[in-house]
Each structure stands twice: as structure tokens, then as C-alpha cells.
């Protein structure tokens, strides 16, 4: 299993808008790609004093599935224009980790 992890930040005023965009549009569009080996997305949110951080963790069965999702330059982040409009900053690249254990 491969975990693709990415961070984005927005203002407290835009945080709910961004979260709704993820849940209503972006995540369903990823699922609609029907990638063999796609195993779902987790969304994490953390409030800071002046901004809100979001972390997405997308799970794939294999490196081939990651590359099917993201292409040859699979480390590059895929941030739609609609997300860029409400994010104040974001990682240009995603990090990928092999999941070595999962308990519970």
C-alpha cells in the first residue's frame, strides 16, 4: 500500500469553503477516475492561529496505481484551479510512503 500525503493551507474564513469543495467536487472526481488500486482518501484538518491546515492522504495499492492517478511526474501536486482560488499556500509536491503496518 502507498500513501500519498499532501498539505494545503487556507484562511479561517475560507476553510469551510475549501473543505466543502474537497468533499463535494474534488474527492468525487478522483473516485470517478476509477483507478484500479485506488483505496480511498482521508482528510485531516488542523486549526492554527491565523490559518487552517488540511492534509489529504490518498491510498493506493501500488506504485502503478499512483502513476495512473498522477502521471509520470507523480510527485507533483495536482491542485485544481477551484482549490487554488481558496488556498493561501500549498505543497508543490506530494510525499509518498509505503504503508508498512496497519493496526486496528
URFEN-V439934 format. One record per helix or strand of 2 or more residues. SS is the DSSP state (2 for helix, 1 for strand). FROM is the first residue (numbers start at 0). TO is the last residue. If there is no record, write none. Layout:
ss={SS:SS}
from={FROM:FROM}
to={TO:TO}
//
This chain:
ss={1:2:1:1:2:2:1:1}
from={1:11:37:51:62:80:88:94}
to={9:31:46:59:69:83:89:97}
//
